[in-house]
Amino acid sequence: MPSYEDDLARFEEFDTQVLGISVDSIPSHEAWQRSIGGISYPLVSDFYPHGEISEKFGVLRKTADEPAYGASERALFIIDKEGIVQFIDVHPIGEQPDNAELFEVLKNLNQ
């Protein structure tokens, strides 16, 4: 997520709000932000009711036979101003799409 911070000005050029959401608690979010030197975009805690947002987006790992039971998948969503999901990327924890791919989606939405 620090790569989003690095490119925040570019996201803003597309009139885009970057937002992080995880099933971790607020104290966990605060500790994580401190550990990476801070971020300037908002983080949302999907802690209680646990995973409600993640479940609505279909990315909550909620069965005991899945790794990281009760955690959310690593996923990116681009949602347009009408609330329509325009892009979804679910990826392994150590990976994420290059921001250039996201900028291409945003560019196409603004045409």
C-alpha positions, 0 to 999 in steps of 0.5 A: 500500500505504500506504492499508492502513497507514492502515486497519490498525486497521480490518483488525484489527477483522476479525481480518485479517492484511495481507501484502504480496508482490512478486517484488522482493528483500528489499533492494528491499523495505527500500529501498521501506519506507524511501522511504515512511516504513515500514510495520508489516505484513509483506512477503514477497519472492517473489524466489527461486525467482523468482515462485513464489508469484505463479505459484501464484496465477496473477498472474506475468507470465512470457512475454516478450511481456507488459509487465513480464516476470517481474513480478507483476500488481497483485493483491489476495487475501482468503483465509479462515481455511480457506485458501480464496480469497474475493476476487480483484482484479487491477488496473493498477499505479496503481489499487487498489480502495477499502479500503471494498470490501475491508471489505465482503468481510471483513464478509460473511465474518464473518457 
